[in-house]
Structures are given as structure tokens and as C-alpha cells.
Amino acid sequence: MTEPVRKLAAILAADVVGYSRLMGEDQARTLDALRQLRRELFEPVVEEFRGNVVKRMGDGWIVEFASVSDAVDCAMRFQVGLVGHDIIRLRAGIHIGEVVFEDEDVFGEGVNVAARLEELAEPGELLISDTVHNSLDEKAAGQFGGGDSHELKNIVRPVQVWRWSSTGTQQAIPAETEMLALPDKPSIAVLPFDNMSGDPEQEYFSDGMTEDIITALSRLRWLFVIARNSTFAYKGKAVDIKQVGRELGVRYVLEGSIRKAGSRIRVTAQLIEAESGNHIWAERYDRELADIFDLQDELTEAISAQVDAELAGSERALAYKKPTTDLDTWELYQRGMWHFCKYTKDDFVEARRLLLLASERAPNFANAYAGLTVIGSSEITWGFRQDRARVLEQGLRHAEKAVALDERDGNNQFALGIACLVLGDGERAIPSLEKSVDLNPSSAASHYGLGMALYWFGRAEEALPRLTLAIRLSPHDPRLWLFHAIRSYAHIMLDEFDLAIVDAKAAIQSKRDIFGPHMALAAAYSLSGRHDEARTAYDRAHKLNPELSAADFASLMGTLHPPYLEIILDALHQAGMPEK
């Protein structure tokens, strides 16, 4: 008999849900799935987080960790990795306590409580004790809910229990997301940098820093970059890098953190090969806050040098003009654009207020004027403003000022293109949006803008590939509904009604509370002869905008290619839209 060894450790208990039932239904299939789980997921993840498997059962494991955070991260990683598995689901529990190792077995409070928590967990859940929860940093602890007191079997004192579910981590990412194929050139997704400052107000700083890195990388013409709004679907989530790579169709993932203290900032970043999970490059930067934009350039250069050996002789990125080093102004802009993406009347009002304040504080901050243009154009398009002529004239003036300040910024060219589109000036709109794409070829917004302009001025067939690329570049974009809705209208003009219906439904699935996608669906159904479904779709649009008539719709779409407008109005009239 060996001498017992006592130690304090974080203990993870995990087991397969419904193991006996699975074995009874198909023993061979279950054992094969379990062996694959151990070999390809569980054991590699435990090794990565420095765990020690101290006991193996037929359907579970007891794992010891020296670090509480390693234990929690390990459990989250394998639970996320099992999301969608057609056979195996795990439940897990973690507790910190004294454990006793004796005769190749393990005993003690740490094991007992962890095992009871695991029994209490639902499939895909991780339960931790209050002791574990109190040992985590604020960000990690914030991922757990509950904290209710539970009486656990054979445990003397009640235990406060905190819950985390792998299902909850996937809410922003549809479970049915298509696994996208890699493009034919190096591709990257930049995940939201973690705010490690402990100050919620610094979320805007972290988010803005992430967006600027994406923008800088997007200007590298040889690099396929996933848009900000899609990668931000993963914000605050425990993610599996391999899964991110599959969902977004990228070869590389950049992740990092930002810690701000006074006038100094520390930024860490690491580049990971998504398929293998191998780290390619990592660095830490300590700087005075005034150096933030220089830091962006350093990060961009360092990453581009590592992306692919075959790109060693590729052209370096263009020198980037930085609009301002006034971080207060920058935060105003970030917050304003956050409101804009909500696409409600009240959010547009707040977005405009914030961007006006940003432009007042920094008169040479070009992107603020570009943002004001896009907000005003959207307000007119969706009928949120009655003073059409004044808003459009002001929007054009803001766009022209933005371009005058920085004509090499794709966002500014995009704003000018959109302003000219709504005004009906195709001779200016299309070239501006083409330039926006040239300046920022991985921008979903730029491709969407050009696609919309081509459709708007009677070139639906040319619009389709642009709109399709916008969807591919940003598959989780909050404006995805808009991309699909415009593509639906383009399909209508080409008599591709089945495709138009698919796109209209996709738009509605992304955003149900705005009338535009429902109108597209009604028009597509009407033109395909499905009149009952057309009326149902129109009735839903009518509930969202009861005052809208054919005359009002024509006013909103006033500069649309006249033959296109006539087709849509005729279809909607057959679906039930009144003339006035």
C-alpha cells in the first residue's frame, strides 16, 4: 500500500450523458464515438490546459489541475467542441478542495463536490462551486449564471452553484451555420480583443482597437479579412479556434487582449492557425496611449509578415491616414455607429447626436462626416424623416467633406456613393462605390454599396455577385438582412423568383421587425403567381408600417430605376397595397 498524498487542487469531474442508454442502443457505435472523443478532443484539450487525468471510468474522467482558470477553460473548450455532436454529450463539475491520492485512486472533498456538481449538470453544462467562482477573474466569472444554494448528496454544507452552458455560448452563431470553404488566398478573422481593465467603459476602447486592426488588414489587397460585425458575434464567448475557422472559412485567427492603466496601455496579440490550433506568433506591446495608432501599424506589419511564406514578396500595405488621436472623439464615433447598426428610428437619432458631437470636437475627423451621411440616407430610405431635401443635401455636403479630408478612405467613398445613390446621381454614385471597393476590397459594406448602386440604376445582373460577396465576407453581419433584401429585389428583376423568395426569407430571419424584407417577399410571391402567400407577406409588412401606401413607397424609392420601381409597385398592388 502506498503512502497517501494530500494536496489542494482544482478537480474536474466529467461524464457522458445517458451512457447506459447509448450502450444499450448501439454498443459498437457508442464505443467508437467515445474513443474518438478521447483521442481527438478530450485528451488533447486536457493536455493543452496542463491537466492530469487521475481517474478514468468507462464513461467519465476525474482530472486534476493546479490552476482554477485552466480547469474552467478546459471544461468550456471540450463542451464547446461537442456542440452539435450527434451521439456524445458531456456534463461537468469543478470544485477546489483537498484531495487524497492513494493506491492509484483519488478521494476527498474536491472529488466528492465536483462529482455531485457534475450529476446536477444538464447536457452541455459546466457547474462550478462558489469557491471556484470566487477564484476566477471578473470576466471569466461573468460567464456563469445562478449562484443558488444547493444541498448536495453526502456533502455536509450547502454549496452555491454557478452554471455555464455550451448552448448559451452559441446564441449569436446559428447552429446550422454552413462550414465555409477556405478562399483561394490567405484569410483571417480578428476576434474582439478582451478588455482586461475591469472597467466596462473601456469596452468601447477594446472594440475600437479591434475594428481598426481589421480595417488595416482589410486594406491589404492580398488578404481575405472577415468583417468586424461577424467576428463580434463571438465577443465575450469561450470559443474554440478550430470551430471559428470552420464557421468563418478562414485559415488564421487573431486574438488578443487590452489592459489600460492611466496613460499606459498593454496590448497582447497572438496569431493562430485555425485548422491545427497551433500558435504562429505572439507578442506583447507596452505603450503610452498616444502611440495607439503606431501600435496598429506595428501589429499589421508583424501579422502580414507571418501570414504565409509565399507572400514574402507581396506588396506592403498602403500608408494609412489616421483621422485623429483624440480618443474621446473616437469613442463617440464607435458608440454612434453601434447605435446606427440597430436600425431603429430612436437609435438613428442617438447615432446622429453622437457623431455630430464627434465632428464638433474634431472637425478633421472624416469618418464622423461619412457616418452622418449614411445615417441621414438611411433615415430617408426607411421613412424616418420628412424633410427629405434638407437631409439629403446635408448628407451630400458631409460626404464631400469626408472625401476632401481623406479620399483614400473606403468608408468616405462609400458614404459619398450612398448619398449620390439616394439623390439619383448614378454617374457619381457608382464610381465612388467602385473606389470604396478598390480601397478596401475585403469590406462587406463596400461590396454591398456597389451592389445596391448597380441594382438601383438598372444593372441587377451585375449587382448579384457584389451582394453575394458582401454576404460571404460578413456572414454574421447585423446588416445581413439588408444584403439579402437587396439581393432579393435584384433576383426579382431577373425573373429569378425562387431565389428572390429564399433571400427575402433569409432577410426576415435576420431581422423581423422592419417592413422592407416582408415587402420583398410579397413582391416575389406575387410575381411568381403565389397570391395567397403574397398577401400574407404584405399583411406582415403592413402591420410593421400601417401608413405605407404605393405612393409612399414610390416616394421612398423615388430615384430607383423607373422600370424596376414599376415592377415592384405592380406586384405589391396585387398583394394588397393601396394606392394611397
N, C-alpha and C positions, 0 to 999 in steps of 0.2 A: 504494500500500500504506500503510495507516495504521500509526502507531507503536503497538507492543504496550503494553497496560496491564496491570500486575500488581497483584494485591491478594489479601488473605486474606479468605475468605468461607466461609459455610456453603452447601454445594451439595446440592440435592435432585435426584436422578435418578428419574424415574418412567416406566413404560411399560405398555402394555396387554398382558395375558397372552393368549397364543395369537392374536395379531393376524392372522398369515398364515392360520391355520386359519379364523378368523371371516370373513375376506375371501373365502376360497375357498367357504365355505358359503353366504354371502349378503352380497355386497358392498354393496348398497344399504342393507340393514338395519344393517350394521355401521357404515357411514359416517354414517348418520343418528344412531345411538346415540352415536358418538364426537363428532359436532358438538354434540349435546345435552349431553354430559358437559362439554365445554369451556365451553359458553355458560352452563350453569346451575349447575355445581358447581366445576370446577377453576379457571377464571379468576377467578370471584368470591371463592373462598377464598384464592387466591394474593394477590389484591389486598388482602383483609382483613388478611392477615398480612405485608403490606409486602414481598412477594416480587417479583423481577424475572425474567421468563421470558427467558433469554438464548439458548435454542436450542429450536426446535420440530422434531420429526421427525414422520413420519406417524403413529406410534403412541406417541409419548412426548415428554417435556419435560426440559430442564435448567433449574433455577430457582435463582437466587442470592438469599441472604438475608444481611443484616447481623447478624441475631440467630439464634443456635442454637436458642433456645426457639421463636422464630417458625417456623423451618423444621420443627421436630418437630411443633409444634401444627398447622401447615398440613397436613402429611402425614397425621397422625392424623385430622384433620377430613374430608379427602376420602375416606380409606379407610372411615371410619365411614359417610359419606354413600352409599357404594356397597354397603353390606351389603344383600344381597337383590336386587341388580340382576340382571336375567335375561340380560344379554349381557356387559357390561363388568366386568372385574376388573383392578385395578392391582397392581403390586408397586413398591416404592420403596426407595431407599437414600439415606443422608445421611452426608457427611463434611465436616470442616473442613480446608481446606488452601489453598495458593496456587493461584490460577487466573490464566490469561493470556487477555486479550481482544484478538483480532487479526483484521482483515478479516471482521467480523461472525460470527466463530466463537469458541469458548472451549476452552481446553486446560488442562492442568496436573494436579497430584496430586489436588486437590479433586474434579475432574470424574472422573478415572480411578477413584479408590477408590469414589466414590458410585455410578458405573456398575456396577462389579463387585459391590457390595453389592446393588444392585437386581437383577442377574442371579441372585444367590444366593437372593433372597427368594421365598417362596411367595405364591400369590394372596392379596391382602388383607393382606399383611405389610409392615411397615416395618423395615428393618435399619439400624442405625447403628454407626459405629465407636466404639472405646473413647474416642477424642478427643472425640467428640460426647457420649458418655455422661458423661464426667467434667465436661463443661461445664454439665450440667443440674443443677437443684436436686434435693434428696433425693426429694421427692415425684414429680417427673417421671421421674427416673431409675429409681425403684422400679417403674414400669410395664413396664420391659423385663426380659426374662429372657435367660439364656445367658452371654455373656462368654467364649465359647470362641475359641481362636485358629484362624484360617483362613489358608491360603495362597491368595492371590487372583492370578488370571492377570495377568501383566506387572507385578505390584506386588512390589518387592524384598523388603520386610519383611512378616512375618505381621501380620495385623490381628485384634484382638479384636472379635468381632461380637456385638451385642446385638439381640434380637428383640422385636417387639411385633406382635400380630395383632388385626385388627378383629373377628375371630371371638371371640377371648378377651374383648373388651370387652362382648360381648352375652350372656354366660352367665347373668347374673341377669335378663335381659329376654328372654322367649321370642321367637324369630324370627318366630313366627306370630301375634304379638300383633295383635289387631284395631285398626285405626286408628279411634279413638273420635271420634264427632261432638261438637262443642262443645255444652255445655249452653246453656240459654236465659238465662243471666246470666253476668257476668264470672267467669272461672275462673283459678286459679293453682296452680302446683306450686312448692314451695320445695325446691330441690336441697340436699343436705348441704353445709354450709359447710366449706370446706377448712381443715384445721389447718396453718397455716404456721409453727408454733412450733418444729418439729423435735423435739418431744417426744411420743412415742406415747401417753403418759398423758393428753395434752391432747385426744386423740380424743373422750373422754367429754364434755369441756367443749364442743367444737365440735358434737358430736351433740346434746347437751342444748340448746345455744343454738338450733340449727335447729328442734328439736322445739318449743321454747317459742314461736318465731315462728309456726310452723304452728298451734299451739294458739290463739295470739292472733288470727290471721287467721280461724281456723275459727269464732270467736265473732262474726264479722261476718256477720249472717244473709243479707246480700245478696251474699255472695261464695262461690263454689263452690271448695273447697280440697281438693286431693288429700292423702290421709293420709300420715303420716310413713313408714310401712313400705313404701309403694310408691315414694316418691321415693328412699328409701335404697337401693333396688336399683341406683341409679346412682352410689353412693358410690365414690370413687376411680377412676372411669372417665373417659376422654376422651369427652365427649358432644357430639352435635350438637343444638342447641337446637330446631331445627325438628322433628327426629325425636322429641325428648322431647314436644313439643307434640302431635304426632300420636298418639304411643303412649298418652299420658295424657289426651288430649282436653281440653287447656287452651289458653287464649288467651295467658296470660302465664306466664313462668318467672322466679323469683327465685333468683339465685345469689350467692355471696359467699365471704369468707374471714375467718378469725380469726387474729390474731397476738398472743400473750400474752408479756409480758416483765416479770417481777417482779410488781408490784401493778397494772400498767397493761395495758390491752388495746386493740387496734385492730381494729375491725370494718369491713369494706368490703362493700357490697351493691349489686347492680345489677338492675334490672327490665328484662326483655326481652320484646318481642312475639314469640311463638314462630313465627308463620307467616312473618314477614319477617326475623326475626333482628335487628331494629332495637332499639337501646338507648333506653329511655324515660326512665330515671332512674338515677343512680348517686350514691353518697355514701360518705364515709369518716368514721368516728367514733373519736376517741381519748378514752378514759375511764379513770378509776380503776375497778378491778374491782368496787368496792362499788356502782357505778352500773349494773350489768348489767341489772337489771330495768327501770329507767328507760329504758335504751337500747332494750329491746324495744318499749316503748310508742312511742318516737320513730320506730322503724322501721315499726311498724304504721301509725301516723298518716301518715307520709310516703308509704308504699306506697298506702294506701287513697285518698289524695288524687289519685294518678296513675292508678289503675286504669281508670277510664272517665269521660269528661266528663259523661255522663248521670247519674252517681251523685253529682254535686256537692252535691245537696241531701239525700242519703241520711243516715240516722241514723248517728251515730258509734257506735263500739263501746262496750259497757259497760265501766265501770272494772273492771280486773282485780285481784283479790286475789292477792297474791304470798305463797306459803306460808312461804318462808324465804329469807334471803340467805346462809345457811350453805352455801357451795359444796361443802364436803366431804360434807355430808348429801345435797346434790343429786346429786353424783356417785354416791354409794351407791345412791340411788334409780334413777338411769339404768342402772347396772350390774345391779341386781336385776331390772329389767324386761327387760333384754336376755336374761338367763337365762330368765325366765318364758316369753318367746316361743319358746324352743327346745322346749317341751312334752315334756320327759323327766322322769322321776322325780328324777334327780340334780339337774337344773337347777332344778326346783321347790324342792328343799331349799336350794340355794345362793341362789336368789332370796329365799326367806323369811328366810334368815340376814341377807342384806344389808339388806332392808327393816326387819327388826327393829332392826338396828343404827342405821339411819337414824332410826327413830322414837324410839329411846333418846336419840340426840344432839339431836334437835329434836322435842320432844313435841307441838308445834303444827303439824307438817308433815303436813297432812291427806292428801296423796296417798300417803304411805307406808302409812297405815292402809287406804286404799282398795286399794292393791296387795296387801297382806296378805290382804284379804278375797277378792280374785279368785284369788289363788294357792291359798288353802285350799279354795275352792269347786271349783276345777279338780282339785285332788288327790282330792277326794271323788268327783267325777264320773267320773274315769278310774281309780278304784280304787287309788290310790297310798297311801291312809291307811285304817287300820282303825277308828280312834277317831272315827267319823262324828259322833256327837252333840257331842263336845267341840270338834271342829274347826269345825263349823257354828255352834255357839253363840259361839265366839271370833270367827269371821268376821263374824257379825252385830254383835257388840259393836264390832269395828274399823270396820265400815261406818257404824254410827250415830255413832261418834266423828268419823269423817271428815266426815260431813254436818254435824254440830254445829259443827265447825271452819270449814267453808266450804260452805254449802248451795247456792251459786251455781256451784260447780264441777261440770261434767258428769261428770267421772271419778268423783267421790264418789257422785253419784246412781246412776251405772252400777253401782258396787260394791254399794250398798245393794240395788238391784234384783236383782242376781245372787244375793246372799245370800238374799234372800227367795224367789227362784225355787227354789233348791235345797231350801229349807225347805218349799216348797209353799204359800207365802203369796202368792197372786196378787193379793190386794187391796192389798198393799204393793208387790209387785214391779213390776207394770205401770205404776202412776203414777210410781214412781221412775225407771223407764227412759224413760217419756214425758218427764219433766222433764229427763233427761240429753240427750235429743234436742233439746228446746227450748233448752237452754243451749248446745249445741254441734251445730248442725244439719248440719255437714259431717263429723261424726265417724262413721267406718265402724263403730267398736266400739259406739257408742250405738245405731245403727240395727240392728246385729246383735243386740245385747242385747234390744232391744224385740221384734225379730222372733222371737227364741228364746222370749221370755216368752209371746208370743201363741200360738206353736205349743205351748209347754209346757202351757198352760192351756186347750187345746182350740179355738184360733182359727187354724187352719192357713191358711185363705184370707187372713186379714188379715196373717199373718206374711210371706207371699211378697213383697209389694212392699218391705217393710223389708229383708229379706235380699238382695233384688235390688239395692237402693240401696247396701247395705253393700259388695257386690261391685263396684259401679260406682265408688264413692268411693275404694276402695283395691284396684285390680286386681292389684297385686303384693304384697299383704299376706302376711306369713308365716302369718297365721291364715286365709288364703283357703280352705284346706281345710276349716276349721271352718264358714265361711259356707256353702260348698257342701254340706257334710254335713247341716247342719240344714235347708237348703232342700230337700235330697233327701227327708228324713223328712216335711217339710210336703207335698211333692208326693205322697208315698205316701198320706197321709191324705185326699187329694182324688182318689185313684184315677188320678193322672197318672203312671203307672209309667214311661213312656218318658222323661219329663222327670226323674223321680227317678233313673233309671239314668244319664242324662247328668251330673247333678250329682254323683252318687256317684263316677263315674269321674273327674270333674274334681277332686274332693277327694283321691282316691287319687293322681292325677297330681301334686298339690301336696305330698302327704305320704303316703308308702307305709308308714311304719314304725309306724303306730298303728292299732288294730283298728277304731275307730269307723266310718270310711268304708267299710271292707270289709263291715261288718255292714249298713250302709245299702244297699249294692249287693246283698247276699244277700237282704235283705228285699224289695227292689224286684223282683228277678228271680223270687223265689218267688211273689209276689202276681200277677205277670204270666204265670205258668204256665211259666216257663223254668227248670225244676227242676234240670237238669244244671248250668247256669251259676250257679244259686243255690248249689248245693253246692260248686262250685269257689270261689266268692267267700267262702262261710263257712269253707271249709278254710284259706284265706289268713288270715282273721281269727283262726281257731283257732291257727295257728302263731304269731301275734303275742301271743296271750293264751290259752295252753293250758288254764288253770284255769277259764275263764269258762263258766258254765252258765246256763240260763234263770233259775234262782233268783238267781244272782249279778247277772245283767243287770238283773233286776227290782229288785234292791236298789240298784244304781247309779242307775237311772232311777226310784227309788221314788216321787217326787212327780209324775211325769208324768201327764197327763190319763189316767185309767184306760182308757177305750176305745182311746186311741192305743196305750198300752202293750200291751193285749191283742192288737191287730192285729200289732204288731211281734213279740211273742213267738210268736204262732201262725205267722207267716211264717218266723221263724228256726228254729222247731221243725221245720217241713217241710224246711228247708235242712240239717238235721242237728244242730242244737244240742241237747245233752242237757238233761233237766230239772234234774239235779243234778250 
